[in-house]
Amino acid sequence: MTTPPLSRRDLLRRLGVSTAVLPFIGNLPSLALADPAGPKRRLVIVFSPDGVVKKNFWPTVAGPFLTPGPVRVPAELPPILQPFEPFRDRLLTLQGVHDKVGGDGDRHMRGMGCLLTGIELFPGNIQGGGETPAGWSSGLSIDQELKGHLQSQPETATRFGSLEFGVLVPNRADTWTRMVYAGPNKPVAPIDDPYQMFHKLYGQLKDRESMQSVLDELHEDLAKVAAGLPAEDRRILDEHTALVRDFEKELAGNRAPVNHAVPVLEQGIVEQNDQMPKISRMQIELVVSSLAADFARVMTLQFTNSVGQPHMKWLGVDEGQHELSHEPNSNESAQEKLTRINAWYAGEIAHLAKRLSETPEPGGAGSLLDHTTILWTNELGEGNSHSLDDIPWVMIGNGLGFTMGRALQYPGVPHNRLHLALAHAMGHTSLVRFGNPDYCGDGPLTGLA
């Protein structure tokens, strides 16, 4: 008779240690623990700005990315989505999911500030493009809602809870640059310097190693001193020694397990426009390593910002992206360049998917992509019209249990319902309203399973 694997709580109870260590042992392959929460579920939300070229982005018909009939022939993906060809069976597009949130602010501001929050911006003094001024979002974002839910349970708590990556996000704080909110009026800045992110993830390990060597030497010194002291002094010294032991335990208990390959970053990369491809790949490697280490199960990767203006010269595009996005659809040259730009973003996300697919799931079956869903989105449906209809929503991966490999079309439903569906797929089934409750009446978005 096969003995069932221990749950994490049972193991800790047997060892007589606190559940506080759970975030640091959850991804160790040598510990084949039964997870009461089931397989890990992960969500990575990727943002790129300024809308898309709709005719080159959306599939023309709903249904599987395979033609019907006895011989199922792959249906051609639209030009912008073609980098996802290797993952067509893990690809899902959702057309007709609108950002219906109104209120203050121009559409770039509302598109960014309401994208993940689903609720209005506060009144404020930030003036947008001819519409009423506005401030920060009046609610938290879905990634932070999920973070709170996961961190509230020992079985799903991780070291950081969430991680926010950026690629060339401007060094300023305003409604156009922030999509993540820890609560009303609480924007969260992404880290767009890969070296800074690396230090956040791994830098303290070196600090702890240095501190541990100091404590090792201190033990020897204390023992030498204690040998020649009277009883009362030894008692006082023992108290100090106990403090040192407690500090050592704290260091050991909060040590992040490095049971994966730590990325090696190319040095000397400067945060500037022409280095955008290198910065993107560096951040992607850090996303993959963070997922492998179980540092967090919810992450965001933000490329530039709303009204983003990168000049993608490596694609042969000299104009800024936002400048091109304002050109009419009749300007075929601009449409072609915007298609190239958005296909580049898709290529970066496809690279992330590839890296996840070739990274084994620590302590489990399959790959990281089998337990992770990437959600690619945008603050606008289309740049020149500033439309908040048909916000781009593309998913890659199998982390949420949705039925992939198809295009879905909805009749103009609020994106709040998509956020509810994401929450439920991540195990947060008690969430029945998110953002503005007026857009949640029909519950989580259906048709995904």
SELUMVEX-21442 format. One record per residue (C-alpha): residue in three letters; residue number from 1; x, z, y. Coordinates in Angstrom, 1 decimal. Example, Ala and Ser with C-alpha at 12.3 -4.5 7.8 and 13.67 -1.06 7.14 Angstrom:
2
['ala'; 1; [12.3; 7.8; -4.5]],
['ser'; 2; [13.7; 7.1; -1.1]],
***
This chain:
449
['met'; 1; [0.0; 0.0; 0.0]],
['thr'; 2; [1.4; -1.0; 3.4]],
['thr'; 3; [1.8; 1.7; 5.9]],
['pro'; 4; [0.2; 0.7; 9.2]],
['pro'; 5; [2.6; 0.6; 12.1]],
['leu'; 6; [2.7; 3.6; 14.5]],
['ser'; 7; [0.9; 3.3; 17.8]],
['arg'; 8; [3.0; 4.0; 20.8]],
['arg'; 9; [1.3; 7.3; 21.4]],
['asp'; 10; [1.8; 8.4; 17.8]],
['leu'; 11; [5.5; 7.6; 18.0]],
['leu'; 12; [6.0; 9.6; 21.2]],
['arg'; 13; [4.0; 12.5; 19.7]],
['arg'; 14; [6.2; 12.5; 16.6]],
['leu'; 15; [9.3; 12.4; 18.8]],
['gly'; 16; [8.0; 15.1; 21.1]],
['val'; 17; [8.6; 13.1; 24.3]],
['ser'; 18; [6.5; 12.2; 27.3]],
['thr'; 19; [4.4; 9.1; 27.7]],
['ala'; 20; [6.4; 8.6; 30.9]],
['val'; 21; [8.9; 6.6; 28.8]],
['leu'; 22; [6.3; 4.0; 27.6]],
['pro'; 23; [7.1; 1.5; 30.4]],
['phe'; 24; [10.7; 1.4; 29.2]],
['ile'; 25; [10.2; 1.0; 25.4]],
['gly'; 26; [7.3; -1.4; 25.4]],
['asn'; 27; [9.4; -4.5; 25.0]],
['leu'; 28; [12.1; -3.3; 22.6]],
['pro'; 29; [12.1; -5.6; 19.6]],
['ser'; 30; [13.5; -2.9; 17.3]],
['leu'; 31; [10.4; -0.8; 17.9]],
['ala'; 32; [7.6; -2.6; 16.0]],
['leu'; 33; [4.8; -0.6; 17.6]],
['ala'; 34; [1.1; -1.3; 17.2]],
['asp'; 35; [-0.2; -1.8; 20.7]],
['pro'; 36; [-3.8; -0.4; 21.1]],
['ala'; 37; [-4.2; -2.8; 24.0]],
['gly'; 38; [-3.5; -5.7; 21.7]],
['pro'; 39; [-1.0; -8.5; 22.5]],
['lys'; 40; [0.5; -8.5; 25.9]],
['arg'; 41; [-1.4; -10.5; 28.5]],
['arg'; 42; [0.5; -11.8; 31.5]],
['leu'; 43; [-0.4; -13.7; 34.7]],
['val'; 44; [1.9; -15.6; 37.0]],
['ile'; 45; [0.2; -16.9; 40.2]],
['val'; 46; [2.1; -19.8; 41.9]],
['phe'; 47; [1.3; -20.9; 45.4]],
['ser'; 48; [2.1; -24.1; 47.2]],
['pro'; 49; [0.7; -25.1; 50.6]],
['asp'; 50; [-1.2; -27.7; 52.7]],
['gly'; 51; [-3.7; -29.0; 50.1]],
['val'; 52; [-3.3; -31.9; 47.7]],
['val'; 53; [-4.0; -35.6; 47.5]],
['lys'; 54; [-7.3; -35.3; 45.7]],
['lys'; 55; [-7.4; -38.8; 44.2]],
['asn'; 56; [-4.0; -38.2; 42.6]],
['phe'; 57; [-4.6; -34.6; 41.6]],
['trp'; 58; [-8.0; -34.2; 40.0]],
['pro'; 59; [-8.9; -35.7; 36.6]],
['thr'; 60; [-11.6; -38.3; 37.1]],
['val'; 61; [-13.8; -37.0; 34.3]],
['ala'; 62; [-14.4; -33.5; 32.8]],
['gly'; 63; [-13.5; -32.8; 29.2]],
['pro'; 64; [-10.5; -32.8; 26.9]],
['phe'; 65; [-7.2; -34.4; 27.9]],
['leu'; 66; [-7.7; -36.6; 24.9]],
['thr'; 67; [-10.1; -39.6; 24.6]],
['pro'; 68; [-13.0; -39.1; 22.2]],
['gly'; 69; [-13.3; -40.9; 18.9]],
['pro'; 70; [-11.7; -41.0; 15.5]],
['val'; 71; [-8.3; -41.7; 17.0]],
['arg'; 72; [-7.7; -39.2; 19.8]],
['val'; 73; [-5.5; -40.9; 22.4]],
['pro'; 74; [-4.1; -38.9; 25.2]],
['ala'; 75; [-5.9; -39.6; 28.4]],
['glu'; 76; [-3.5; -40.3; 31.3]],
['leu'; 77; [-2.9; -37.3; 33.6]],
['pro'; 78; [-3.2; -37.9; 37.3]],
['pro'; 79; [0.1; -38.6; 39.1]],
['ile'; 80; [0.6; -35.1; 40.5]],
['leu'; 81; [-0.1; -33.5; 37.1]],
['gln'; 82; [2.1; -35.8; 35.1]],
['pro'; 83; [5.0; -33.2; 34.9]],
['phe'; 84; [2.6; -31.2; 32.8]],
['glu'; 85; [2.5; -33.9; 30.1]],
['pro'; 86; [4.5; -31.8; 27.5]],
['phe'; 87; [1.9; -29.0; 28.0]],
['arg'; 88; [-1.3; -31.0; 28.1]],
['asp'; 89; [-2.7; -29.0; 25.2]],
['arg'; 90; [-2.0; -25.8; 27.2]],
['leu'; 91; [-3.3; -27.2; 30.5]],
['leu'; 92; [-6.6; -26.4; 32.2]],
['thr'; 93; [-7.9; -27.7; 35.6]],
['leu'; 94; [-10.9; -26.2; 37.4]],
['gln'; 95; [-12.5; -28.5; 40.0]],
['gly'; 96; [-15.5; -27.4; 42.1]],
['val'; 97; [-14.3; -23.7; 42.6]],
['his'; 98; [-14.6; -23.2; 46.4]],
['asp'; 99; [-13.3; -20.6; 48.8]],
['lys'; 100; [-16.6; -19.7; 50.4]],
['val'; 101; [-15.3; -16.8; 52.5]],
['gly'; 102; [-16.0; -17.3; 56.2]],
['gly'; 103; [-15.3; -15.1; 59.2]],
['asp'; 104; [-12.5; -15.0; 61.7]],
['gly'; 105; [-9.4; -17.1; 61.6]],
['asp'; 106; [-8.6; -20.8; 61.2]],
['arg'; 107; [-8.9; -22.4; 57.8]],
['his'; 108; [-5.2; -22.1; 57.1]],
['met'; 109; [-5.4; -18.4; 57.8]],
['arg'; 110; [-8.5; -17.8; 55.8]],
['gly'; 111; [-7.2; -20.1; 53.1]],
['met'; 112; [-4.1; -18.0; 52.7]],
['gly'; 113; [-5.5; -14.5; 53.5]],
['cys'; 114; [-8.7; -14.9; 51.4]],
['leu'; 115; [-7.2; -16.9; 48.6]],
['leu'; 116; [-6.4; -14.0; 46.3]],
['thr'; 117; [-8.6; -11.3; 48.0]],
['gly'; 118; [-11.9; -13.2; 48.2]],
['ile'; 119; [-12.9; -11.3; 51.3]],
['glu'; 120; [-12.9; -11.8; 55.1]],
['leu'; 121; [-10.0; -11.2; 57.4]],
['phe'; 122; [-10.2; -8.4; 59.9]],
['pro'; 123; [-10.7; -9.3; 63.5]],
['gly'; 124; [-7.3; -9.5; 65.2]],
['asn'; 125; [-5.1; -11.1; 67.8]],
['ile'; 126; [-3.4; -13.8; 65.8]],
['gln'; 127; [-4.7; -17.1; 67.2]],
['gly'; 128; [-5.0; -20.0; 64.8]],
['gly'; 129; [-5.8; -23.7; 65.4]],
['gly'; 130; [-8.6; -23.4; 67.9]],
['glu'; 131; [-10.8; -21.0; 66.0]],
['thr'; 132; [-11.3; -17.3; 66.5]],
['pro'; 133; [-8.2; -15.0; 66.2]],
['ala'; 134; [-7.9; -12.8; 63.2]],
['gly'; 135; [-5.7; -10.2; 61.5]],
['trp'; 136; [-4.9; -9.2; 58.0]],
['ser'; 137; [-7.2; -9.4; 55.0]],
['ser'; 138; [-9.8; -6.6; 54.7]],
['gly'; 139; [-9.3; -6.2; 50.9]],
['leu'; 140; [-6.7; -6.1; 48.2]],
['ser'; 141; [-5.7; -9.2; 46.2]],
['ile'; 142; [-6.6; -9.8; 42.6]],
['asp'; 143; [-3.0; -9.4; 41.4]],
['gln'; 144; [-2.8; -6.0; 42.9]],
['glu'; 145; [-6.2; -5.1; 41.5]],
['leu'; 146; [-4.8; -6.0; 38.0]],
['lys'; 147; [-1.6; -4.1; 38.7]],
['gly'; 148; [-3.6; -1.0; 39.4]],
['his'; 149; [-5.6; -1.4; 36.2]],
['leu'; 150; [-2.6; -2.0; 34.0]],
['gln'; 151; [-0.5; 0.8; 35.6]],
['ser'; 152; [-3.4; 3.3; 35.0]],
['gln'; 153; [-3.0; 3.0; 31.3]],
['pro'; 154; [0.2; 4.1; 29.5]],
['glu'; 155; [-0.2; 1.3; 27.0]],
['thr'; 156; [0.1; -1.4; 29.6]],
['ala'; 157; [2.1; 0.3; 32.4]],
['thr'; 158; [5.4; -1.3; 33.3]],
['arg'; 159; [8.4; -0.5; 35.4]],
['phe'; 160; [7.3; -2.3; 38.5]],
['gly'; 161; [3.6; -3.1; 37.8]],
['ser'; 162; [3.9; -6.4; 39.8]],
['leu'; 163; [6.6; -8.5; 41.2]],
['glu'; 164; [6.3; -10.8; 44.2]],
['phe'; 165; [8.8; -13.8; 44.4]],
['gly'; 166; [9.1; -16.3; 47.2]],
['val'; 167; [10.9; -19.5; 47.9]],
['leu'; 168; [11.7; -20.2; 51.6]],
['val'; 169; [8.9; -18.0; 52.9]],
['pro'; 170; [9.5; -17.7; 56.7]],
['asn'; 171; [11.1; -14.5; 58.0]],
['arg'; 172; [8.0; -13.4; 59.9]],
['ala'; 173; [4.9; -11.4; 59.0]],
['asp'; 174; [1.6; -13.0; 59.8]],
['thr'; 175; [-1.6; -14.2; 58.1]],
['trp'; 176; [-0.1; -17.6; 57.3]],
['thr'; 177; [2.8; -16.0; 55.3]],
['arg'; 178; [1.1; -13.3; 53.2]],
['met'; 179; [-1.3; -13.8; 50.3]],
['val'; 180; [-0.7; -10.6; 48.4]],
['tyr'; 181; [-2.4; -7.4; 49.6]],
['ala'; 182; [-2.1; -3.9; 48.3]],
['gly'; 183; [-5.3; -3.0; 50.2]],
['pro'; 184; [-7.1; -3.6; 53.5]],
['asn'; 185; [-4.5; -4.3; 56.2]],
['lys'; 186; [-1.7; -3.9; 53.6]],
['pro'; 187; [0.1; -7.2; 53.2]],
['val'; 188; [2.9; -7.3; 50.6]],
['ala'; 189; [5.9; -9.4; 51.5]],
['pro'; 190; [7.4; -11.6; 48.8]],
['ile'; 191; [11.1; -11.4; 48.1]],
['asp'; 192; [12.5; -14.9; 48.7]],
['asp'; 193; [16.2; -14.0; 48.4]],
['pro'; 194; [17.1; -14.4; 44.7]],
['tyr'; 195; [20.1; -12.1; 45.2]],
['gln'; 196; [17.9; -9.4; 46.7]],
['met'; 197; [15.4; -9.8; 43.8]],
['phe'; 198; [18.3; -9.6; 41.3]],
['his'; 199; [19.4; -6.3; 42.8]],
['lys'; 200; [15.9; -4.9; 42.6]],
['leu'; 201; [15.7; -5.8; 39.0]],
['tyr'; 202; [19.2; -5.0; 37.8]],
['gly'; 203; [21.3; -3.5; 40.6]],
['gln'; 204; [20.3; 0.1; 39.8]],
['leu'; 205; [21.7; -0.3; 36.3]],
['lys'; 206; [25.2; -0.5; 37.7]],
['asp'; 207; [24.5; 2.5; 40.0]],
['arg'; 208; [23.4; 4.5; 37.0]],
['glu'; 209; [26.5; 3.6; 35.0]],
['ser'; 210; [28.7; 4.8; 37.8]],
['met'; 211; [26.7; 8.0; 38.2]],
['gln'; 212; [26.8; 8.6; 34.4]],
['ser'; 213; [30.6; 8.4; 34.4]],
['val'; 214; [30.7; 11.0; 37.2]],
['leu'; 215; [28.5; 13.3; 35.3]],
['asp'; 216; [30.6; 12.9; 32.1]],
['glu'; 217; [33.7; 14.1; 34.1]],
['leu'; 218; [31.7; 16.8; 35.7]],
['his'; 219; [30.8; 18.3; 32.3]],
['glu'; 220; [34.4; 18.6; 31.4]],
['asp'; 221; [35.3; 20.3; 34.7]],
['leu'; 222; [32.4; 22.8; 34.4]],
['ala'; 223; [33.5; 23.8; 31.0]],
['lys'; 224; [37.0; 24.5; 32.2]],
['val'; 225; [35.7; 26.5; 35.1]],
['ala'; 226; [33.3; 28.5; 33.0]],
['ala'; 227; [36.0; 29.7; 30.6]],
['gly'; 228; [37.6; 31.9; 33.3]],
['leu'; 229; [34.5; 33.3; 35.0]],
['pro'; 230; [32.8; 36.7; 34.7]],
['ala'; 231; [29.4; 36.8; 33.0]],
['glu'; 232; [27.3; 36.7; 36.2]],
['asp'; 233; [29.2; 33.8; 37.6]],
['arg'; 234; [28.8; 32.0; 34.3]],
['arg'; 235; [25.0; 32.6; 34.4]],
['ile'; 236; [24.9; 30.9; 37.9]],
['leu'; 237; [27.1; 28.1; 36.7]],
['asp'; 238; [24.8; 27.6; 33.7]],
['glu'; 239; [21.9; 27.1; 36.1]],
['his'; 240; [23.8; 24.5; 37.9]],
['thr'; 241; [24.8; 22.8; 34.6]],
['ala'; 242; [21.1; 22.8; 33.6]],
['leu'; 243; [20.3; 20.9; 36.8]],
['val'; 244; [23.0; 18.3; 35.9]],
['arg'; 245; [21.4; 18.0; 32.4]],
['asp'; 246; [18.0; 17.4; 34.0]],
['phe'; 247; [19.5; 14.7; 36.3]],
['glu'; 248; [21.0; 13.1; 33.2]],
['lys'; 249; [17.7; 13.1; 31.5]],
['glu'; 250; [16.1; 11.5; 34.5]],
['leu'; 251; [18.7; 8.8; 34.5]],
['ala'; 252; [18.2; 8.1; 30.8]],
['gly'; 253; [14.4; 8.2; 31.0]],
['asn'; 254; [14.2; 5.7; 33.9]],
['arg'; 255; [16.8; 3.3; 32.5]],
['ala'; 256; [15.4; -0.2; 32.3]],
['pro'; 257; [16.1; -1.6; 28.8]],
['val'; 258; [18.2; -4.7; 29.0]],
['asn'; 259; [17.2; -6.3; 25.7]],
['his'; 260; [17.3; -9.8; 27.0]],
['ala'; 261; [19.8; -12.1; 28.6]],
['val'; 262; [20.4; -11.1; 32.2]],
['pro'; 263; [20.4; -14.3; 34.4]],
['val'; 264; [23.6; -15.4; 35.9]],
['leu'; 265; [22.9; -16.6; 39.5]],
['glu'; 266; [25.0; -19.2; 41.2]],
['gln'; 267; [26.7; -17.5; 44.1]],
['gly'; 268; [26.7; -18.6; 47.8]],
['ile'; 269; [23.3; -20.3; 47.9]],
['val'; 270; [22.0; -20.0; 51.5]],
['glu'; 271; [18.3; -19.7; 52.2]],
['gln'; 272; [17.8; -23.0; 53.9]],
['asn'; 273; [15.6; -26.1; 53.5]],
['asp'; 274; [18.0; -28.3; 51.5]],
['gln'; 275; [18.7; -25.5; 49.0]],
['met'; 276; [15.0; -25.2; 48.1]],
['pro'; 277; [15.4; -26.7; 44.6]],
['lys'; 278; [18.2; -24.3; 43.7]],
['ile'; 279; [16.4; -21.3; 45.1]],
['ser'; 280; [13.3; -22.3; 43.1]],
['arg'; 281; [15.2; -22.5; 39.8]],
['met'; 282; [17.0; -19.2; 40.5]],
['gln'; 283; [13.7; -17.4; 41.1]],
['ile'; 284; [12.2; -19.0; 38.1]],
['glu'; 285; [15.0; -17.6; 35.9]],
['leu'; 286; [14.3; -14.2; 37.4]],
['val'; 287; [10.6; -14.6; 36.6]],
['val'; 288; [11.3; -15.4; 33.0]],
['ser'; 289; [13.8; -12.6; 32.6]],
['ser'; 290; [11.4; -10.1; 34.2]],
['leu'; 291; [8.7; -11.1; 31.8]],
['ala'; 292; [11.0; -10.9; 28.8]],
['ala'; 293; [12.0; -7.3; 29.9]],
['asp'; 294; [8.4; -6.4; 30.5]],
['phe'; 295; [9.3; -5.3; 34.1]],
['ala'; 296; [5.8; -6.4; 35.1]],
['arg'; 297; [2.9; -8.3; 33.6]],
['val'; 298; [1.5; -9.7; 36.9]],
['met'; 299; [3.7; -11.8; 39.2]],
['thr'; 300; [3.4; -14.1; 42.1]],
['leu'; 301; [5.7; -17.0; 43.1]],
['gln'; 302; [5.0; -18.3; 46.6]],
['phe'; 303; [6.5; -21.6; 47.8]],
['thr'; 304; [6.9; -21.4; 51.6]],
['asn'; 305; [3.6; -20.5; 53.3]],
['ser'; 306; [0.3; -21.7; 54.7]],
['val'; 307; [1.2; -24.5; 57.2]],
['gly'; 308; [4.4; -24.9; 55.1]],
['gln'; 309; [6.8; -27.4; 56.6]],
['pro'; 310; [9.6; -28.0; 54.1]],
['his'; 311; [11.4; -31.3; 54.5]],
['met'; 312; [12.0; -32.5; 50.9]],
['lys'; 313; [14.9; -34.8; 51.6]],
['trp'; 314; [15.9; -34.7; 48.0]],
['leu'; 315; [12.7; -36.7; 47.3]],
['gly'; 316; [13.5; -39.2; 50.0]],
['val'; 317; [10.9; -37.6; 52.3]],
['asp'; 318; [12.2; -36.8; 55.8]],
['glu'; 319; [8.9; -35.7; 57.4]],
['gly'; 320; [7.7; -32.1; 57.1]],
['gln'; 321; [5.0; -31.4; 54.5]],
['his'; 322; [2.5; -30.0; 57.0]],
['glu'; 323; [3.0; -32.9; 59.3]],
['leu'; 324; [2.3; -35.4; 56.5]],
['ser'; 325; [-0.7; -33.4; 55.3]],
['his'; 326; [-2.5; -34.1; 58.7]],
['glu'; 327; [-2.2; -37.9; 58.3]],
['pro'; 328; [-5.5; -39.7; 57.4]],
['asn'; 329; [-6.2; -40.7; 53.8]],
['ser'; 330; [-5.9; -44.3; 55.0]],
['asn'; 331; [-2.1; -43.8; 55.6]],
['glu'; 332; [-0.9; -44.9; 52.2]],
['ser'; 333; [2.7; -44.0; 52.9]],
['ala'; 334; [1.8; -40.4; 53.8]],
['gln'; 335; [-0.4; -40.2; 50.7]],
['glu'; 336; [2.4; -41.4; 48.5]],
['lys'; 337; [4.9; -39.0; 50.0]],
['leu'; 338; [2.4; -36.1; 49.6]],
['thr'; 339; [1.9; -37.1; 46.0]],
['arg'; 340; [5.6; -36.9; 45.4]],
['ile'; 341; [5.8; -33.5; 47.1]],
['asn'; 342; [3.0; -32.0; 45.1]],
['ala'; 343; [4.4; -33.6; 41.9]],
['trp'; 344; [7.7; -31.8; 42.7]],
['tyr'; 345; [5.9; -28.5; 42.8]],
['ala'; 346; [4.2; -29.4; 39.5]],
['gly'; 347; [7.7; -30.1; 38.1]],
['glu'; 348; [8.9; -26.7; 39.1]],
['ile'; 349; [5.9; -25.0; 37.4]],
['ala'; 350; [6.4; -27.2; 34.4]],
['his'; 351; [10.0; -26.0; 34.3]],
['leu'; 352; [8.8; -22.4; 34.4]],
['ala'; 353; [6.4; -23.2; 31.5]],
['lys'; 354; [9.3; -24.8; 29.6]],
['arg'; 355; [11.5; -21.8; 30.0]],
['leu'; 356; [8.7; -19.5; 28.9]],
['ser'; 357; [8.0; -21.7; 25.9]],
['glu'; 358; [11.6; -21.6; 24.7]],
['thr'; 359; [11.9; -17.8; 25.2]],
['pro'; 360; [10.7; -15.8; 22.1]],
['glu'; 361; [8.1; -13.2; 22.6]],
['pro'; 362; [10.0; -9.9; 22.4]],
['gly'; 363; [8.9; -7.9; 19.4]],
['gly'; 364; [6.1; -10.4; 18.6]],
['ala'; 365; [5.2; -13.8; 17.4]],
['gly'; 366; [5.5; -17.1; 19.3]],
['ser'; 367; [6.9; -17.5; 22.8]],
['leu'; 368; [6.4; -15.9; 26.2]],
['leu'; 369; [4.1; -18.9; 27.1]],
['asp'; 370; [1.9; -17.9; 24.2]],
['his'; 371; [1.2; -14.7; 26.0]],
['thr'; 372; [1.4; -15.8; 29.6]],
['thr'; 373; [-0.9; -17.9; 31.8]],
['ile'; 374; [0.5; -19.6; 35.0]],
['leu'; 375; [-2.1; -20.2; 37.7]],
['trp'; 376; [-1.2; -22.7; 40.3]],
['thr'; 377; [-3.2; -22.8; 43.5]],
['asn'; 378; [-3.2; -23.6; 47.2]],
['glu'; 379; [-4.8; -22.4; 50.5]],
['leu'; 380; [-6.6; -25.7; 51.1]],
['gly'; 381; [-8.4; -28.3; 49.0]],
['glu'; 382; [-7.1; -31.1; 51.3]],
['gly'; 383; [-4.8; -30.9; 54.2]],
['asn'; 384; [-6.2; -33.3; 56.8]],
['ser'; 385; [-9.7; -32.1; 56.5]],
['his'; 386; [-8.7; -28.5; 56.1]],
['ser'; 387; [-11.3; -28.2; 53.4]],
['leu'; 388; [-11.8; -24.9; 51.5]],
['asp'; 389; [-13.8; -26.8; 48.9]],
['asp'; 390; [-12.2; -27.8; 45.6]],
['ile'; 391; [-9.3; -25.4; 46.0]],
['pro'; 392; [-6.6; -26.5; 43.4]],
['trp'; 393; [-6.7; -24.3; 40.3]],
['val'; 394; [-4.5; -25.3; 37.4]],
['met'; 395; [-3.6; -23.1; 34.5]],
['ile'; 396; [-0.8; -23.5; 32.0]],
['gly'; 397; [-0.2; -21.3; 29.0]],
['asn'; 398; [-2.2; -19.2; 26.4]],
['gly'; 399; [-2.0; -15.7; 27.8]],
['leu'; 400; [-5.6; -15.2; 28.7]],
['gly'; 401; [-7.4; -16.6; 25.7]],
['phe'; 402; [-9.0; -19.5; 27.5]],
['thr'; 403; [-9.6; -22.8; 25.8]],
['met'; 404; [-6.9; -25.1; 27.1]],
['gly'; 405; [-6.3; -28.8; 27.1]],
['arg'; 406; [-9.2; -29.9; 29.2]],
['ala'; 407; [-10.6; -30.5; 32.7]],
['leu'; 408; [-13.5; -28.5; 33.9]],
['gln'; 409; [-15.8; -29.3; 36.8]],
['tyr'; 410; [-18.1; -26.8; 38.5]],
['pro'; 411; [-20.9; -27.3; 41.0]],
['gly'; 412; [-19.2; -25.6; 44.0]],
['val'; 413; [-19.0; -22.0; 42.7]],
['pro'; 414; [-17.2; -19.2; 44.7]],
['his'; 415; [-13.7; -18.5; 43.7]],
['asn'; 416; [-14.5; -14.7; 43.5]],
['arg'; 417; [-16.0; -15.5; 40.2]],
['leu'; 418; [-12.7; -17.0; 38.9]],
['his'; 419; [-11.0; -13.8; 40.0]],
['leu'; 420; [-13.5; -11.8; 38.0]],
['ala'; 421; [-12.9; -14.0; 35.0]],
['leu'; 422; [-9.1; -13.5; 35.3]],
['ala'; 423; [-9.6; -9.7; 35.5]],
['his'; 424; [-11.8; -9.7; 32.4]],
['ala'; 425; [-9.3; -11.9; 30.5]],
['met'; 426; [-6.6; -9.4; 31.4]],
['gly'; 427; [-8.7; -6.6; 29.9]],
['his'; 428; [-10.2; -5.3; 33.2]],
['thr'; 429; [-13.7; -5.7; 32.0]],
['ser'; 430; [-15.1; -2.9; 34.1]],
['leu'; 431; [-14.6; -5.0; 37.3]],
['val'; 432; [-18.0; -6.4; 38.2]],
['arg'; 433; [-17.4; -7.2; 41.9]],
['phe'; 434; [-14.3; -8.4; 43.7]],
['gly'; 435; [-13.8; -9.2; 47.3]],
['asn'; 436; [-17.0; -10.0; 49.1]],
['pro'; 437; [-19.8; -9.0; 46.7]],
['asp'; 438; [-22.1; -11.7; 48.0]],
['tyr'; 439; [-20.0; -14.2; 46.1]],
['cys'; 440; [-20.0; -12.3; 42.8]],
['gly'; 441; [-23.7; -12.2; 41.9]],
['asp'; 442; [-23.4; -14.6; 39.0]],
['gly'; 443; [-20.6; -12.6; 37.4]],
['pro'; 444; [-17.3; -13.9; 36.0]],
['leu'; 445; [-16.8; -17.7; 35.9]],
['thr'; 446; [-18.2; -19.1; 32.6]],
['gly'; 447; [-17.0; -22.0; 30.5]],
['leu'; 448; [-13.3; -20.8; 30.2]],
['ala'; 449; [-13.4; -19.4; 26.7]],
***
